[in-house]
Amino acid sequence: MMNHQKNTMSEKPVIAVTGGGQGIGRAILLYFTERGYNAAVLDMNLETAAAVAEECKARGADAIAVECNVTDSASVNAAYDQIGGYFGGRLDVQVNNAGVFRRERVEDATDDVTDLLIDVNLRGPVYTSRAAIKIMKEQGHGSIINAHSILGQFPDFGLGVYSATKAGLFALTRVLAAECAPYGIRVNGYAPSVTDTPMVHHIIEERPEAKLDQIPMREFGTPDQIAKICWFFASDLCEYTTGINVPCDGGTWDVQRPFMAWKAAGKL
Ligand SMILES: NC(=O)c1ccc[n+]([C@@H]2O[C@H](COP(=O)([O-])OP(=O)(O)OC[C@H]3O[C@@H](n4cnc5c(N)ncnc54)[C@H](O)[C@@H]3O)[C@@H](O)[C@H]2O)c1
């Protein structure tokens, strides 16, 4: 673990993102640091976290990379001690983004895969929220953002355990929103569908027609689109909104046959 020491209160707002070493987490960090935030990049992979911290610095931010396994409460507590210390007790935005994706029918789900999905996707946000709340309570404000998934609302074959973790996380978001409201902390979540990151890049490369047929906007998502929703959650545009889930999915599953509109428009 790198050792970070500075402890004067950060003048710029501070964002911490778990799973910040790649994909959606990285995009959120770059979006916020381009717009005046300092950053803590948390990941179990310190190498990728350090590379993203450098990218944040290139955007004018003070940024630290912190090795953190969100499934391990000692690792999480140590990480937030470092972040709180380095930024002088300032933490404006916490994104519980680290997640893992595995496809297995429930009857085939091994103990290992079941544990991994529940530990990273559900236990992790409990631990990191708990640690972030401790800092945010002191300063009297904050925005916590959870990585839900449209599979939490519309589960799919072979994705029972993953979908259950994301549905559970949305329940956690709503309860946390109520519990944190007295401290000026809002808690919301984003729900991507297929978004182009290392996690699902293989699906995007194949461009399966059947998947595109389910999406009214007929395109897969980009990590930047999620970053923009986080920017809204963190800003005072969202000051009276807490406990919600915002899908970022091009309208997926709003209607049964969205491709019919493309046919009617003569574009398919
Ligand atoms: N990409 C999508 O299509 C999609 C769709 C719905 C939901 N999501 C959710 O969005 C979030 C980000 O997804 P992504 O596509 O950027 O994923 P990704 O696999 O590209 O990146 C995930 C990051 O989390 C880190 N990580 C994994 N386990 C960890 C742990 N125990 N502790 C700390 N870090 C850990 C990885 O090292 C990696 O850097 C996830 O929660 C995912 O479930 C993604």
The ligand as an SDF file (V2000), in Angstrom:
LIG
                    3D

 44 48  0  0  0  0  0  0  0  0999 V2000
  -20.3630   -2.3730  -17.7330 N   0  0  0  0  0  0  0  0  0  0  0  0
  -21.6240   -2.7040  -17.6750 C   0  0  0  0  0  0  0  0  0  0  0  0
  -22.2470   -3.0380  -18.7100 O   0  0  0  0  0  0  0  0  0  0  0  0
  -22.3770   -2.6610  -16.3510 C   0  0  0  0  0  0  0  0  0  0  0  0
  -23.7680   -2.8840  -16.3860 C   0  0  0  0  0  0  0  0  0  0  0  0
  -24.4800   -2.8330  -15.1860 C   0  0  0  0  0  0  0  0  0  0  0  0
  -23.8220   -2.5580  -13.9950 C   0  0  0  0  0  0  0  0  0  0  0  0
  -22.4730   -2.3630  -13.9910 N   0  0  0  0  0  0  0  0  0  0  0  0
  -21.8300   -2.1120  -12.7020 C   0  0  0  0  0  0  0  0  0  0  0  0
  -20.9930   -0.9720  -12.7750 O   0  0  0  0  0  0  0  0  0  0  0  0
  -19.8440   -1.1520  -11.9200 C   0  0  0  0  0  0  0  0  0  0  0  0
  -18.5620   -0.9250  -12.7130 C   0  0  0  0  0  0  0  0  0  0  0  0
  -18.5260   -1.8480  -13.7910 O   0  0  0  0  0  0  0  0  0  0  0  0
  -17.3940   -1.8460  -14.9270 P   0  0  0  0  0  0  0  0  0  0  0  0
  -18.0710   -2.3310  -16.1560 O   0  0  0  0  0  0  0  0  0  0  0  0
  -16.6550   -0.5710  -14.9350 O   0  0  0  0  0  0  0  0  0  0  0  0
  -16.4760   -3.0530  -14.3680 O   0  0  0  0  0  0  0  0  0  0  0  0
  -14.9350   -3.4100  -14.6630 P   0  0  0  0  0  0  0  0  0  0  0  0
  -14.8250   -4.8930  -14.4890 O   0  0  0  0  0  0  0  0  0  0  0  0
  -14.4670   -2.8210  -15.9520 O   0  0  0  0  0  0  0  0  0  0  0  0
  -14.1770   -2.6770  -13.4600 O   0  0  0  0  0  0  0  0  0  0  0  0
  -14.4010   -3.0810  -12.1350 C   0  0  0  0  0  0  0  0  0  0  0  0
  -13.2520   -2.6000  -11.2520 C   0  0  0  0  0  0  0  0  0  0  0  0
  -13.5490   -3.0390   -9.9160 O   0  0  0  0  0  0  0  0  0  0  0  0
  -12.3480   -3.5640   -9.3570 C   0  0  0  0  0  0  0  0  0  0  0  0
  -12.6890   -4.5430   -8.3120 N   0  0  0  0  0  0  0  0  0  0  0  0
  -13.2210   -5.7810   -8.4750 C   0  0  0  0  0  0  0  0  0  0  0  0
  -13.3370   -6.3900   -7.2950 N   0  0  0  0  0  0  0  0  0  0  0  0
  -12.8700   -5.5300   -6.3530 C   0  0  0  0  0  0  0  0  0  0  0  0
  -12.7250   -5.5820   -4.9500 C   0  0  0  0  0  0  0  0  0  0  0  0
  -13.0470   -6.6920   -4.2480 N   0  0  0  0  0  0  0  0  0  0  0  0
  -12.2360   -4.4970   -4.3070 N   0  0  0  0  0  0  0  0  0  0  0  0
  -11.8720   -3.3980   -5.0050 C   0  0  0  0  0  0  0  0  0  0  0  0
  -11.9670   -3.2860   -6.3330 N   0  0  0  0  0  0  0  0  0  0  0  0
  -12.4670   -4.3480   -7.0070 C   0  0  0  0  0  0  0  0  0  0  0  0
  -11.6000   -4.1940  -10.5210 C   0  0  0  0  0  0  0  0  0  0  0  0
  -10.2220   -4.3420  -10.2170 O   0  0  0  0  0  0  0  0  0  0  0  0
  -11.8860   -3.1820  -11.6310 C   0  0  0  0  0  0  0  0  0  0  0  0
  -10.9200   -2.1630  -11.6600 O   0  0  0  0  0  0  0  0  0  0  0  0
  -19.9750   -2.5640  -11.3390 C   0  0  0  0  0  0  0  0  0  0  0  0
  -20.5420   -2.5080  -10.0490 O   0  0  0  0  0  0  0  0  0  0  0  0
  -20.9060   -3.2620  -12.2930 C   0  0  0  0  0  0  0  0  0  0  0  0
  -21.6260   -4.3340  -11.6900 O   0  0  0  0  0  0  0  0  0  0  0  0
  -21.7320   -2.3950  -15.1530 C   0  0  0  0  0  0  0  0  0  0  0  0
  1  2  1  0
  2  3  2  0
  2  4  1  0
  4  5  1  0
  4 44  2  0
  5  6  2  0
  6  7  1  0
  7  8  2  0
  8  9  1  0
  8 44  1  0
  9 10  1  0
  9 42  1  0
 10 11  1  0
 11 12  1  0
 11 40  1  0
 12 13  1  0
 13 14  1  0
 14 15  2  0
 14 16  1  0
 14 17  1  0
 17 18  1  0
 18 19  2  0
 18 20  1  0
 18 21  1  0
 21 22  1  0
 22 23  1  0
 23 24  1  0
 23 38  1  0
 24 25  1  0
 25 26  1  0
 25 36  1  0
 26 27  1  0
 26 35  1  0
 27 28  2  0
 28 29  1  0
 29 30  1  0
 29 35  2  0
 30 31  1  0
 30 32  2  0
 32 33  1  0
 33 34  2  0
 34 35  1  0
 36 37  1  0
 36 38  1  0
 38 39  1  0
 40 41  1  0
 40 42  1  0
 42 43  1  0
M  CHG  2   8   1  16  -1
M  END
$$$$
